[in-house]
Amino acid sequence: MQLKNSMGKNAFLNGFKNVLNLLFPLLTFPYVSKILNVEGIGRYNFAQSAVSYFSLIAGLGISSYAIREGAKYRENKKEFNIFASEVLLCNVLSTIIAYLLLAQCLILVDKLKAYAALIWVFSIQIAFTTIGIEWLYSVYEEYEYITIRSIVFKLVSIVMIFVFVRDSSDTINYAAITVFASVGSNVLNLIHSRQYFRIVKVHIRDCVKHLKPILVIFASNIAIMIYVYSDTTMLGFMQTDYEVGIYSVSVKIYTIVKNLLASVLIVSIPRLSMYYGTGKIKEFKNTAQKVYDAITALVMPAVIGLLCVSEPVVLVISGDAYISAQSSLRILCIALLFCIYGWFFSQCILMPAKKEKMILIATCISAAVNVGLNFCLIPIWKENATAFTTVVAEFIMFLACVMRGLKITKIKLLNKNTLGVLVGCAEIVCVCRIVVSCNYSPVIQLIGTVAISGIVYVLTLVLFHNDTICTILRKVCRTHEE
């Protein structure tokens, strides 16, 4: 099957979908928070968080594994049908186990009984995620279908919220609508999947060969959750709600930027997995280098820009009460740099090369160091300590993955594209200093710095003949001519 879209188009579509996922709660939450009140929102979030653990159990590491291995078989219909059926059976079995554990917890844990109705509504996500087989569309790089589907269901859900969430007793309605927005379209996925594969008869024993790599990836996911969520948890135990609130703002901004930048990486994984899995090492190396150069062109200005405008960003998103979050946000900007590059080497180089055990070891070490440093530093530096420990954890992960990844394929970390990026970043610093020093409102400062810096940066890359920006411009010109 031929690849329909370029990775550039896929990256744009996936990034747009991520932006849409961010806008959905931003558009609806102000209305919902007023209608449901603090107690209703609290019930909603507690039930949602409770179900998230069982969603993790149901998912295992199946999605990452299926994308990596499935990309090797997508040109062979018969082999892919067998592989996809076996992986789907694994997912169905893990989903059944997750539901059995959830039911057991609802029976045994008194605290959960009061939230049973909400929890069962949220648990619909578990089954629908399994039958939605979203990994199938990543294997075939069908991001256009995923994006269009997401837009339609998000728009319908926004209308439903304003129609069916009218008073404080409508918490279950709100939960059901958000589930619909998130996974309701997965029924369409199952129907649409017939274009790519047919379920064939397989036995449970056929799934055994997939379990080891799936469980290793699952263990890595758990370790990642530990060092991602332990910061806030430990800060809450060792400090007050005020420090947690301040840190949550910087983490929210950090996460938004990280997810948008990761869009480029996510869409490249199936292509890289296919090249490596089918022995096309030259294509694998060339594509990996292009992805690395694209990441460098995006990450460096994002980190430098966010460092320079951390104050207006915090003021625009959260207001004057959270102004002290700018210090922890600046520290997290450094973590962002290591995180994205570490993610590139772990998911785009090591994962296609089946080095998930090495990723697991690096992740466990990072998590252990993160937790240990939090115990020592939070009493001294409070929320800034949690930001610093995130930097250390991401650096350890980055260093381990880079050292192992460069043995698999020689990525040119410094090349002819790097100089233009560095010059452009220096210009961003100058623009940000000038605009921020002017006595404008935070919104004007933010819009001005992003707009002017963006234009200056792109022109600089063009002047230095940056491969990434030149490729994009050539495609735009070609499309315009057609």
C-alpha positions in Angstrom: 0.0 0.0 0.0 1.4 3.3 -1.0 2.0 6.1 1.5 -0.6 8.8 0.8 0.9 11.7 2.7 4.3 13.1 3.4 5.6 13.1 6.9 5.4 16.9 6.8 1.7 16.8 6.1 1.2 14.1 8.7 3.1 16.2 11.3 0.8 19.2 10.5 -2.3 17.1 10.8 -1.3 15.5 14.0 -0.2 18.8 15.4 -3.6 20.3 14.4 -5.4 17.4 16.2 -3.3 18.1 19.3 -4.2 21.7 19.2 -7.9 20.8 18.9 -7.6 18.4 21.9 -6.2 21.4 23.9 -8.8 23.8 22.7 -11.8 21.5 23.6 -11.4 21.8 27.4 -10.4 25.4 27.1 -13.6 26.3 25.3 -15.9 24.2 27.5 -14.3 24.2 31.0 -15.2 27.8 32.0 -18.9 27.1 31.3 -18.9 23.6 32.9 -17.0 24.7 36.1 -19.7 27.3 36.7 -22.6 24.9 36.1 -21.2 21.8 38.0 -19.6 23.8 40.9 -16.4 22.8 42.7 -17.9 19.6 44.1 -19.1 18.4 40.7 -15.8 19.0 39.1 -14.1 17.3 42.0 -16.3 14.2 41.5 -15.7 14.2 37.8 -11.9 14.4 38.1 -11.7 11.8 40.9 -13.7 9.3 38.9 -11.7 10.0 35.7 -8.4 9.6 37.5 -9.5 6.3 39.1 -10.4 4.9 35.6 -7.1 6.0 34.1 -5.2 3.3 36.0 -7.4 0.6 34.5 -7.0 2.2 31.1 -3.3 1.8 31.5 -3.7 -1.9 32.3 -6.0 -2.5 29.3 -3.6 -0.7 27.0 -0.4 -2.3 28.3 2.3 -1.3 25.7 0.2 -2.6 22.9 -0.1 0.6 20.8 3.6 1.3 20.7 4.4 -2.3 19.9 1.7 -2.6 17.3 2.9 0.5 15.5 6.5 -0.7 15.5 5.9 -4.3 14.4 2.8 -3.6 12.2 4.8 -1.1 10.0 6.9 -4.0 8.9 4.0 -6.1 7.6 1.7 -3.4 6.1 2.9 -4.2 2.6 1.9 -7.9 3.0 -1.9 -8.1 3.5 -1.9 -11.8 4.7 0.9 -11.4 7.2 -0.6 -8.1 8.5 -4.1 -9.7 9.0 -2.5 -12.4 11.2 -0.4 -9.9 13.1 -3.2 -7.4 13.7 -5.6 -10.2 14.8 -3.1 -11.5 17.3 -2.4 -8.1 18.7 -6.1 -7.3 18.9 -6.8 -10.5 20.8 -4.0 -9.5 23.3 -5.8 -6.2 23.7 -9.2 -7.7 24.2 -7.8 -10.1 26.9 -6.0 -7.2 28.7 -9.3 -5.2 28.5 -11.3 -8.0 30.1 -8.7 -8.3 32.9 -8.9 -4.5 33.4 -12.7 -4.6 33.7 -12.5 -7.5 36.2 -10.1 -5.6 38.3 -12.2 -2.5 38.1 -15.3 -4.4 39.2 -13.4 -6.0 42.1 -12.2 -2.5 43.3 -15.7 -1.1 43.2 -16.9 -4.0 45.4 -14.0 -3.9 47.9 -13.1 -0.1 48.1 -15.8 1.8 49.9 -14.5 5.2 48.8 -15.2 4.2 45.1 -18.8 3.0 45.7 -20.1 6.6 45.9 -18.6 7.3 42.5 -19.7 4.0 40.8 -22.0 5.5 38.2 -19.4 8.0 37.1 -16.6 5.4 37.1 -18.7 3.0 34.9 -19.4 5.9 32.5 -15.7 6.7 32.2 -14.9 3.0 31.9 -16.6 3.0 28.5 -13.3 4.6 27.3 -11.5 1.3 28.0 -13.6 -0.8 25.7 -13.9 1.8 23.0 -10.1 2.4 23.0 -9.6 -1.3 22.3 -12.1 -1.6 19.5 -11.0 1.7 18.0 -7.6 0.1 17.1 -6.1 3.6 16.6 -2.7 2.1 16.2 -3.9 0.7 12.8 -4.2 4.2 11.4 -0.8 5.1 12.7 0.7 2.1 11.0 -0.8 3.2 7.7 -0.2 6.9 8.4 -3.9 7.8 8.0 -3.7 11.0 10.0 -6.0 12.9 7.7 -8.9 10.5 8.5 -8.1 10.7 12.3 -8.0 14.5 12.2 -11.2 15.0 10.3 -13.0 12.5 12.5 -11.7 14.2 15.6 -12.9 17.6 14.4 -16.4 16.4 13.8 -16.8 14.6 17.1 -15.3 17.5 19.1 -17.7 20.0 17.5 -20.7 17.8 18.1 -19.6 17.3 21.7 -19.3 21.1 22.3 -22.9 21.5 21.2 -24.0 18.6 23.4 -22.3 20.1 26.5 -24.3 23.4 26.2 -27.5 21.4 25.6 -27.3 18.6 28.2 -25.2 20.1 31.0 -27.5 22.7 32.5 -27.3 22.3 36.3 -25.1 20.8 39.0 -26.8 17.4 38.8 -25.5 16.9 35.2 -22.1 15.6 36.1 -22.8 12.2 34.6 -24.0 13.9 31.4 -20.8 15.8 31.2 -18.7 12.6 31.8 -20.7 10.8 29.0 -20.2 13.7 26.6 -16.4 13.9 27.2 -16.2 10.1 26.7 -18.1 10.5 23.4 -15.7 13.3 22.4 -12.7 11.2 23.2 -13.6 7.7 21.9 -17.1 7.8 20.4 -15.6 7.9 16.9 -13.8 4.6 17.6 -16.9 2.8 16.3 -16.2 4.4 13.0 -12.6 3.3 13.3 -13.7 -0.4 13.5 -16.0 -0.1 10.5 -13.4 1.9 8.5 -10.6 -0.6 9.4 -12.0 -3.1 6.9 -10.1 -1.2 4.2 -6.8 -2.2 5.9 -7.3 -5.7 7.4 -9.7 -8.5 8.1 -9.9 -10.3 11.4 -8.7 -13.9 11.0 -8.9 -16.9 13.3 -6.0 -17.0 15.8 -5.5 -18.8 19.1 -4.5 -17.4 22.5 -1.2 -19.4 22.3 -0.4 -17.3 19.2 -0.3 -14.2 21.4 2.4 -15.5 23.7 5.2 -14.3 21.4 4.0 -10.8 21.7 3.7 -10.6 25.5 7.4 -10.1 26.4 8.0 -6.9 24.3 4.5 -5.6 25.2 5.2 -6.0 28.9 8.6 -4.4 28.7 7.0 -1.3 27.0 4.2 -1.4 29.6 6.8 -1.4 32.4 8.5 1.6 30.7 5.1 3.4 30.6 4.6 2.8 34.3 8.1 4.2 35.1 7.4 7.3 33.0 4.2 7.8 34.9 6.1 7.6 38.2 8.5 10.3 37.4 6.0 12.5 35.6 3.3 12.4 38.3 5.5 11.9 41.4 6.7 15.5 41.3 3.2 16.9 42.0 2.3 14.1 44.4 5.5 14.6 46.5 5.2 18.3 46.3 1.6 18.0 47.7 2.8 15.8 50.6 5.8 17.9 51.5 4.5 21.4 50.9 1.1 23.2 50.8 -1.6 23.5 48.1 -0.2 26.9 47.1 3.1 25.4 45.9 1.2 22.6 44.0 -1.1 25.2 42.4 1.9 27.3 41.2 3.8 24.3 39.9 0.7 23.0 38.1 0.6 26.1 36.0 4.2 25.7 34.8 3.6 22.0 34.2 0.5 22.7 32.1 2.4 25.2 29.9 5.3 22.8 29.6 3.1 19.9 28.7 1.2 21.9 26.0 4.5 22.9 24.2 5.9 19.4 24.6 2.9 17.7 23.0 2.9 20.0 20.1 6.6 19.5 19.4 6.2 15.7 19.8 3.7 15.7 16.9 6.6 15.6 14.5 8.1 12.6 16.2 4.9 10.6 16.5 4.1 10.6 12.8 7.7 9.5 11.9 7.7 6.4 14.1 5.7 4.1 11.7 7.8 5.1 8.7 11.1 4.6 10.6 9.8 1.3 12.0 9.0 0.1 8.5 12.4 1.0 7.1 14.3 -0.6 9.9 12.1 -3.7 10.1 12.4 -4.3 6.3 16.1 -3.8 6.3 16.1 -0.5 4.4 18.8 0.9 6.6 19.9 3.7 4.2 16.3 5.0 4.1 16.1 4.7 7.9 19.2 6.7 8.4 18.2 9.5 5.9 14.7 9.8 7.3 16.0 9.8 10.9 18.4 12.7 10.0 15.6 14.7 8.4 13.4 14.2 11.5 16.3 15.2 13.7 16.9 18.4 11.7 13.2 19.2 11.7 13.1 18.7 15.5 16.2 21.0 16.0 14.5 23.7 13.8 11.4 23.6 16.0 12.7 22.8 19.5 15.5 25.3 19.8 13.4 28.4 19.1 10.5 27.0 21.2 12.8 26.6 24.2 14.6 29.9 23.8 11.3 31.8 23.1 9.5 30.3 26.1 12.5 31.1 28.3 12.2 34.8 27.2 8.4 35.2 27.5 7.8 33.0 30.5 6.3 35.9 32.5 3.7 37.1 29.9 2.8 33.4 29.2 2.0 32.8 32.8 0.1 36.1 33.1 -2.0 35.4 30.0 -2.8 31.8 31.0 -3.3 32.0 34.7 -3.2 35.7 35.9 -1.3 37.7 38.4 -1.8 35.3 41.3 0.4 32.7 39.6 3.3 35.0 38.5 5.8 33.1 40.6 5.3 30.1 38.3 7.6 31.8 35.8 10.7 30.6 37.7 9.7 26.9 37.6 8.6 27.3 34.0 12.0 28.6 33.0 13.6 25.6 34.6 11.2 23.2 32.8 12.3 24.8 29.5 15.6 23.1 29.9 13.8 19.8 30.6 11.9 20.4 27.4 15.1 20.4 25.4 16.3 17.1 26.8 12.8 15.6 26.7 12.2 16.0 23.0 15.7 14.9 21.9 15.5 12.0 24.3 12.2 11.1 22.9 13.6 11.2 19.4 16.4 8.8 20.2 14.2 6.5 22.3 11.1 6.3 20.1 12.5 7.0 16.6 15.8 5.1 16.9 15.8 2.6 19.8 12.2 1.5 19.6 12.3 0.5 15.9 15.5 -1.3 16.6 13.8 -3.3 19.4 15.8 -1.8 22.2 12.8 -1.5 24.5 14.8 -3.2 27.4 17.4 -0.4 27.2 14.6 2.2 27.3 13.1 0.5 30.3 16.4 0.5 32.2 17.0 4.2 31.4 13.5 5.1 32.4 13.7 3.3 35.7 17.0 5.0 36.6 15.5 8.4 35.7 12.4 7.7 37.8 14.5 6.6 40.8 16.8 9.6 40.6 13.8 11.9 40.2 12.1 10.6 43.3 15.3 10.5 45.4 16.2 14.1 44.5 12.6 15.3 45.3 12.9 14.0 48.8 16.1 16.0 49.3 15.4 19.2 47.5 11.6 19.9 47.9 12.0 21.1 51.5 14.6 23.6 50.3 13.5 24.8 46.9 9.8 23.9 46.9 8.2 23.9 43.4 11.5 24.9 41.8 13.0 21.7 43.1 10.4 19.6 41.3 11.2 21.4 38.1 14.9 20.9 38.6 14.5 17.2 39.3 12.6 16.9 36.1 15.5 18.4 34.2 17.9 15.9 35.8 15.6 12.9 35.0 15.1 14.0 31.4 18.9 14.6 31.0 19.7 11.1 32.2 17.1 9.6 29.8 18.5 11.8 27.0 22.1 10.9 27.7 21.4 7.1 27.8 19.3 7.1 24.7 21.7 9.3 22.7 24.7 7.1 23.6 22.9 3.9 22.6 21.1 5.5 19.6 24.3 6.8 17.9 25.6 3.2 17.9 22.6 2.1 15.8 22.7 5.0 13.3 25.1 7.9 13.0 23.0 11.1 13.3 24.9 14.3 12.6 24.1 16.2 15.7 25.9 19.3 14.5 25.6 20.0 10.7 25.2 22.8 8.2 21.6 23.4 9.4 22.6 24.0 13.0 24.3 27.4 12.4 21.2 29.0 10.9 19.1 27.7 13.9 21.6 29.2 16.4 21.6 32.6 14.6 17.8 32.5 14.5 17.6 31.8 18.2 20.0 34.7 19.0 17.7 37.0 17.0 14.7 35.6 18.9 16.3 36.6 22.2 16.9 40.2 20.9 13.3 40.5 19.6 11.9 39.2 22.9 14.0 41.5 25.0 12.9 44.5 23.0 9.1 43.7 22.9 8.9 42.6 26.6 10.7 45.7 27.7 8.0 47.8 26.2 5.1 48.8 28.5 2.4 46.7 26.7 -0.2 44.3 28.2 1.0 40.7 28.5 -1.3 39.6 25.6 0.2 42.2 23.3 3.7 41.3 24.4 3.0 37.6 23.8 1.4 38.1 20.4 4.1 40.6 19.3 7.1 38.4 20.3 5.7 35.3 18.7 4.7 37.0 15.5 7.9 39.1 15.0 10.2 36.3 16.3 8.5 33.8 14.0 9.0 35.9 10.9 12.6 36.8 11.7 13.4 33.2 12.5 11.9 31.8 9.3 13.7 34.4 7.1 17.0 33.5 8.9 16.5 29.8 8.1 15.8 30.6 4.5 18.9 32.8 4.3 21.0 30.0 5.7 19.3 27.5 3.3 18.0 25.3 6.1 17.0 21.9 4.6 13.7 21.6 6.6 12.3 25.1 5.8 13.5 24.9 2.1 11.7 21.6 1.7 8.5 23.0 3.1 8.7 26.1 0.9 9.3 24.0 -2.3 6.2 21.9 -1.5 4.1 25.0 -0.9 5.3 26.5 -4.2 4.7 23.3 -6.1 1.1 23.0 -4.6 0.4 26.7 -5.5 1.6 26.1 -9.1 -0.7 23.0 -9.5 
